[in-house]
Amino acid sequence: MAGLFGALPSPSANSLSIGPLELRAYGLMIALGALTAVAWSRRRQAARGGDPEDMSTIALWAIPAGLVGSRLYHVATDWRSFQGRWEDVPALWQGGLGIPGGLMAGVMVGVLVARRRGLSMAGAMDVMVPTIPVAQAIGRWGNWFNQEVFGRPTDLPWALEIDAAHRPSGYSEAATFHPTFLYEGLWNVALAVFLVRIERRGVLRPGYLVGLWVFGYGLGRLWVEALRVDQASLIVGVRVNTWMALVAIVAGAVVTWTGRTAKSPTGAGSDGATT
C-alpha cells in the first residue's frame, strides 16, 4: 500500500515525438547532464584565468569515451542478458549504462586530452571533478523514464510507482518501490557541494580532489546498490557493482589521504562565484 501522501508516479512514456523525430528521454537526460557539467566546467576554468574552450575540447572527447565505457561495462557485467540479442549492444536508448566504466573511460581520455593541450592535468581534474556528480545526478532521471534500476518494495511517502510490466520477477504484487534514481541523484548533488567546499578550504593538493570524488561516489553507490532488486551479475554471491563500490571507497580513501596538505594555502581552491 502506498504511503500516507501517495507515491511518486512513473512517466507513462519514455520518449518525446516531434513530428517524425522520436527523442528518447534516457538519452536526453544524459545529454542534459553532460551539457550542464561542461557549462559549469567552463565557468570554473574561466574563474581560474584559463581558457573555457579547453574544457569544451576535453568534453568533446571525454563524453563519447564515457558513453562507450559505460555501455561496455554494462555489457561485460550483465552479458547473459544480451545472449541471443547482441545486436542490442549499441542501443543505449534502451537503458543500461555502467557508471563505473563510463567514469574510468571518460576521466582517462579527458586527462590525455588535457595533456596534449599542454594543460596542467591536476588543474584540469580539479576543474572538472565537482561537475561530474552533477551530470550523474541529472542523467539518473533517465532511469525514472525507463522505470528501471529501482529499489525493493516500500510504502514510504516518496515510494515510486512502477507499472506491472516493469516489475522484476517475484515482485509482481508490489506496486511501489524505493526510487533509487532519486536517492543517488540527491547524493551526487550533495557530493558536488561537498567537493567544492573542500576545494575552497585547500586541504588537498592539486589533482587529489578526484580521490575524494571517487570515495564519495563509492560510498553512495554502496548503500544505493543494497536497495536494488533488479537482476545483476554476482561474484561470490555479491553484486558486481557492490564490489566496485568497495574498490572505489578504498582507492578513493587512499588517494585522498595521500593528497592531504599540511595547512591551507592562502586563497587556494577558490573558484569565485562558480558554484
N, C-alpha and C positions, 0 to 999 in steps of 0.2 A: 504494500500500500504506500502511496506517495506520502510525503511529509505534510505537516500542517499547512504549509503555504504552497502546496502543489509540487511541481517539479519543472526542471528546465526542459523545454521541448527540443526535439531534434528537427533540423530542416527537412521539409518534405521533398526537396530535390538537392542534388549536389552539383548542379550546373546552371548556367545562365545562357539563354538563347537570345542572340541578337541577329534577327534575320536568319541567314543560312549558317551563321557562325555560332558555335557552341563553346562556351568558356567553362571549364571545369573549376569549381570553387577551390578544390585542393591546390591546383596549380596557381590560381590567383592569390591565395593566401601565402604561398611560398614566395611568389614574386613580390608581393607587398612587403613581406618581411625582409627580403633581400634589399629592396629599394630603400626601406627605412634605415637599414643598417648602413648602406652606402651613403645616404644623405647625412646621417649623424657622423660617420667617419670623416666625411669631407669637412664638416664644421669643426670637428676636433683637430683635424690636421691644419686647417686654416688658423685656428686659435693658437697653434704652436709655431706659426710663422712658416709653415710648409705649403706646398702646392696641393690644393684639393684634388687636382686631376690625378695625382699619384694614387689616391685611394680609388678613384674610378677605374684606373687601369688595373690595379690589383684585383678589384672586384670582377672585372671583365673576364679574368682567367680563373679566379678562385671560386666564383659561384658555380659555373658549369662543372668544375672539378668536384665541388662539393656534392652536386646533384648525382654525378656519376658514382662517386664514392659511396653516397648514401644508398643508392639502388643496389650496387654490388654487395654492400654489406648486408642489406636485407635479403638478397637472393642467396648469399652464402650461408646465412644463419637460418634461413627458412626454405631451403632448396626443395624440400619434399613437397611443398605446396605448389611448386612450379612443374612438377613431373607431369608430362603429358600436355603441357601448355607453355613450353619455353618461349613461344612467340610473344607471350605477355610480359617478358622481362623488361622491354623498353617502355611499357605502358605505365608511366609514372602517375597519370591522372587517376588510376585505379587505387592509388594509395600504396604504401609500402616503401618507406624510406628509413633506412637505419641511420639515425642521427650520429652515432659514434663514427661510422665510416665517412659520413659527409664532413664532419669536423676535422678528422685527420687529413683527408684529401684536400679540403679547402684551405686549411691552415698551411700545409706543406707547400702547395702551389703558390699561395699568397706570399709566403716567405721567399720563395725562389724569385718571384716577380719583383718583389721589393729589392732583393739583392741585385738583380740585373739592372734596375733603375738607379742603383747607387745609393739607395736609402739605408738608413740605419735599421737593421732588422728588429732590434729591440724597440726602437721608437715606433716603427710601423705596427708591431704587435700591440704595443700599449695603446695606440690609437684605435685599433680595430676591436680588441678583445671585449670591451664593455658593450659594444654594439651587437655582438653575436648572440647573446642570450635574448636580446630584444627581437631579433629576427626569428629565433627559435619560438619565442612566445607567440608571435603573430602566425607563424607557419603552422603551429599546433591546431589552430582553428580549422585547418583543413580536415583534421580528423573528426571534428564535430559535424561538418557537412557530410562526410562519408559514413558517419555512425560506426566508428571503428576504434580500436585500442582503448576502450573504456574499462572501468574497474569492475569489481564484484558488485552484486546487488546491494542496494541500500534504500532506506526510506527517509534519508535526511532531506531537509527542505530544499537543498540545492541538487538533489538527485537528478540524473539525466534520463529522460525518456528515450527508450530505444525500440524501434519497430521490431516486430516479431521476426522479420526476415533477416535482421542483422544480429540477433541474439546468438551467442555461442551454444554449442551442443551442451545440454544439461541445464540450461538456464531459460528454457522456452517459457516458463511460467512467470519469470521475473519481468517486471515492466520498467523498473528504474534502476540505474547503476551509478557508481561513482564517476563523475566527469573528470577523468584523469588528464584529459587535454587541458582543462581549466586549471587543475592543480599545478601541472607542470608549467603552464604559461605564467601563472602568478609567481611561482617560484623563480622563474627566469627573469621576470621584471624586477623582483626584489634583489636577485643576484646582480643584475646590471647596476642598480643603485648602489649596492654594497661595494662593487668593484670600483666605481667612480670615487666613492668616499675613501676607500683605502688608497687609491691612487693619489688623491689630493693630500693625504697625510704623509706621503713619501716614505712609507715604511718598507717598501720593496724596491730593489734596484731595477733600473730599466730593463724591460724584457721579461721580468719574472711575474708580472700580473697574470700571465697566461696560466701559471700554476694554480693560482687561486681560483681562476675561472674553471679549470678542469676539476679541481677539488669540489667546488660548489655544484657544478653540473652533475658530477658523480653522486654526490650526497642526495641531491634532489631526485635523480633518476632511481636511486636505490629504493626510496620509500614509495615512489610512484609505481615502480615496477612490481612491488609487493602487492599492490592492489589489483593489478590486471589479471583478467581471466581468459584472455584470448590465447589461442594455441601458439606455442613458441618452442623453438629447439632447446633442448636441455643438455647440460653437461653435469654428470653425477646427480641428476635429479633436480638441478637448479637452472633457471632460465639463463640463457646466454647473456642477455642484457644485464642481468644481475651481476654476473661475473665481471662484465665490462665496467659496470658502475664501481665495483670494488677496486678494480685495477685503476680506474680514474681517480678514486679517492686517495689511494696510496701514492700514485705517481704525482698527483697534484699537490699533496701534502709535502712530499719530498722537495719538489721544485720550489714551492712557496717558502719552506723553511730555509732552503739554500739561498734564496734571494733576499732574506731579511737585511735591512740596513741597521747600522749601529744607532743612528739617530736620524731624524727627518731633516733633510737639507732645506734651506730657506726657499720657499716658492716651488718646491718640487712637486710634480704631479698636477699642478693647477691647469685646468683647461678652460678658464674663463667661464662664460655662460653657455657651455656646450651641453649641459645636462638637460 
